[in-house]
Amino acid sequence: MRMVAVGSCLSVCAAATGCLDFGGPLVADDDDPGDGDDDDTSAETSSNTTSDHRCGPTSGVVDRVIDGDTILLESGDRVRYILVDTPEITAGKNECWGTEASAYNQQLVEGHTISIEYDQECEDQYGRLLAYVSVDGMEVNRALLEGGFACILHISPNGDAKFTAYQNLENAAKQAGTGMWSACAKVTCEW
């Protein structure tokens, strides 16, 4: 069980080989132009988003997919999916199944209006909104785990209520050899 408190994540990650580059909420997407200091996205909205929640918009149109677990909205808001971590394809990396995870995410959400559901913590240290994302009634976070495109990544307190169900989804995908669980000699997002 990978339950990690935000304050202890770096020490846990430092003990795991390569974990500091996992691309989760503690690492910026280096090739994402939205990560620069000149990009103030936290308060931006457009006619394609609504701001009904203290964290930010509760819906929006996806401008582009950054990778398997991060998207950019037309409003300029960057959204990092809660409870999932996909193999990396940013910052010069090309990990096994990262391209497939990104393509699947793109197929599901790019150009579509999504629903955004927040948990307890709104943003990571890079200003990305932390959320569960749904499109046409399907939760993308869950779909990534079910399809073998992602590992579970639990950074408490976000995801506490859904952790067990998500862990079961990952376990089922592993047991069935779905996606990366049979295609990759080493699953890099698992730690």
C-alpha positions in Angstrom: 0.0 0.0 0.0 1.5 3.3 -1.1 -0.1 5.9 1.2 2.2 8.9 1.3 1.8 12.0 3.4 2.8 15.1 1.4 5.4 16.1 3.9 7.1 12.7 3.8 6.8 12.1 0.1 10.3 13.3 -0.8 12.0 11.1 1.8 9.9 8.1 0.7 10.7 8.9 -2.9 14.4 9.4 -2.3 14.6 5.8 -1.0 13.0 4.5 -4.2 15.2 4.2 -7.3 14.2 6.9 -9.8 11.2 8.0 -7.9 12.1 11.6 -7.8 11.4 11.7 -11.5 8.0 10.1 -11.4 6.2 13.1 -12.7 3.5 13.2 -10.0 2.5 16.3 -8.1 6.0 16.9 -6.9 7.7 17.2 -10.3 7.0 19.9 -12.9 6.2 19.0 -16.6 9.4 20.6 -18.0 8.1 20.8 -21.6 4.8 22.3 -20.5 4.8 26.0 -21.3 2.3 26.5 -18.6 4.9 25.8 -15.9 6.8 29.1 -16.4 6.7 32.0 -14.0 5.0 34.1 -16.6 1.9 32.0 -16.6 -0.8 33.0 -14.1 -3.4 30.3 -14.5 -4.9 29.8 -11.1 -7.6 32.5 -11.4 -8.1 32.5 -15.2 -11.4 31.4 -16.6 -13.1 31.6 -19.9 -16.6 31.3 -21.3 -15.9 27.5 -21.6 -15.4 27.0 -17.8 -17.4 27.6 -14.7 -15.9 28.4 -11.3 -18.4 26.9 -8.8 -15.8 25.5 -6.4 -13.2 27.2 -4.1 -10.4 25.4 -6.0 -11.3 26.5 -9.5 -13.5 25.6 -12.5 -15.9 22.6 -12.2 -15.9 22.2 -16.0 -13.8 23.2 -18.9 -12.7 22.4 -22.4 -9.4 20.5 -22.8 -7.0 22.4 -25.0 -4.4 19.8 -25.0 -3.1 16.7 -23.2 0.4 17.2 -21.7 0.8 13.5 -20.9 -1.1 10.6 -19.5 -2.1 12.3 -16.2 -2.0 16.0 -16.9 -4.1 18.3 -19.2 -4.3 21.9 -20.1 -7.7 23.6 -20.3 -8.6 26.4 -22.7 -8.8 28.6 -19.7 -5.0 28.1 -19.1 -5.6 25.9 -16.0 -3.4 22.8 -15.8 -5.1 19.8 -14.2 -3.2 16.8 -12.7 -5.3 13.7 -12.1 -5.6 12.5 -8.5 -4.6 9.0 -7.5 -2.9 8.1 -10.8 0.6 8.2 -12.3 1.4 7.3 -15.8 4.8 6.5 -17.4 6.6 9.7 -18.4 7.0 11.2 -21.8 7.9 14.7 -20.8 11.4 16.2 -20.0 13.0 14.1 -22.7 11.8 10.8 -21.2 10.0 8.1 -23.2 9.1 5.4 -20.6 7.4 2.2 -21.6 3.6 2.8 -22.2 3.9 6.6 -21.7 3.0 7.3 -25.3 0.1 4.9 -25.1 -1.2 6.5 -21.9 -0.9 10.0 -23.3 -2.7 8.9 -26.5 -5.5 7.3 -24.6 -5.9 10.4 -22.4 -5.9 12.5 -25.6 -8.6 10.3 -27.2 -10.8 10.6 -24.1 -10.5 14.3 -23.3 -8.8 16.6 -25.8 -11.3 19.0 -27.3 -14.0 17.8 -25.0 -15.8 19.5 -22.2 -14.9 17.8 -18.9 -16.3 17.8 -15.4 -13.8 18.5 -12.6 -14.1 17.2 -9.1 -11.7 18.3 -6.4 -10.7 16.7 -3.2 -9.2 18.3 -0.1 -6.1 19.9 -1.5 -6.7 22.1 -4.6 -3.2 22.4 -6.1 0.3 21.0 -6.1 3.4 23.1 -5.6 3.5 23.8 -9.4 0.0 25.4 -9.5 -1.6 22.4 -11.2 -5.2 21.8 -10.1 -5.5 18.3 -8.5 -8.8 16.7 -9.6 -10.8 13.8 -10.7 -11.8 14.4 -14.3 -14.9 13.0 -16.1 -16.0 13.1 -19.7 -19.4 12.0 -20.8 -20.1 10.5 -17.4 -16.8 8.4 -17.4 -14.2 9.2 -14.8 -10.8 9.4 -16.6 -8.7 8.7 -13.5 -10.4 5.3 -13.1 -10.3 4.5 -16.8 -6.5 5.0 -16.9 -6.1 2.4 -14.1 -8.6 0.0 -15.5 -7.0 0.1 -18.9 -3.5 -0.6 -17.6 -2.3 2.9 -18.5 -1.5 4.1 -15.0 -0.3 3.1 -11.5 -2.0 4.3 -8.4 -0.3 7.3 -6.7 -1.8 8.2 -3.3 -0.6 11.5 -1.7 -2.9 11.9 1.3 -5.2 13.6 2.1 -6.3 13.7 -1.5 -7.7 10.3 -2.5 -8.2 8.9 1.0 -11.9 8.1 0.3 -11.3 6.4 -3.0 -7.9 4.8 -2.4 -9.2 1.2 -1.7 -11.4 1.2 -4.8 -8.6 2.5 -7.0 -6.1 0.0 -5.5 -8.5 -2.7 -6.5 -8.7 -1.4 -10.1 -4.9 -1.4 -10.3 -4.7 -4.9 -8.9 -7.3 -6.2 -11.4 -5.4 -4.7 -14.3 -2.1 -6.2 -13.0 -3.7 -9.7 -12.6 -5.2 -9.5 -16.1 -2.0 -8.3 -17.6 -3.8 -5.3 -19.1 -1.9 -2.6 -21.0 1.5 -1.9 -19.5 1.3 -4.7 -17.0 2.0 -7.2 -19.8 3.7 -4.9 -22.3 6.5 -3.5 -20.2 9.4 -5.4 -18.8 9.5 -2.7 -16.0 6.6 -0.6 -15.0 8.3 2.7 -14.2 5.4 4.4 -12.4 5.2 1.6 -9.8 7.1 2.3 -6.6 
